[in-house]
Amino acid sequence: MSDVIEQFIKDLVSRSDGVAEIRRNELANIFHCVPSQINYVIATRFNAQHGFLIESKRGGGGYIKIHQIQISKGNHFMHFMQCIGHTLSGRDAGLMIQNLYDYEYITEREAKMLVAAVSDQVLILEQPQRDAVRAEILKNILLSLVE
């Protein structure tokens, strides 16, 4: 269900020049789900790491506005660099790599190689060293793509 809701919202955003305004309850009625599921999809799939900004207003006339970030390739990579910080979980690394692929900055083959390079199966370290090494690997790869 979350995948269907995500695709619906992405279609709205793309048809609306990168900005879509939704009402949580109305969307929940369309998909016959609870409003909290809409919140979950927005929080986990429409954040800065996915290339989106969220604006919301609560109350009776409330809305959720989803803005797709429109930035250049170099700036997008620098945005990722800042999001990575000193540590990066495997899940967040996968999201960033998927975003790079979705924006066509990397090929499907390159995305698969990046996922493999930063996977827990390769980084056989204890936490928090594993997430620190993963962050450094991904930062260095992003830097090489910008040059």
Secondary structure, DSSP 8 states (H G I E B T S, - for coil): -HHHHHHHHHHHHHHTTTEEEE-HHHHHHHHTS-HHHHHHHHHHHSSGGGTEEEEEE-STT-EEEEEE----HHHHHHHHHHHHTT---HHHHHHHHHHHHHTTSS-HHHHHHHHHHTSTTT----TTHHHHHHHHHHHHHHHHHH-
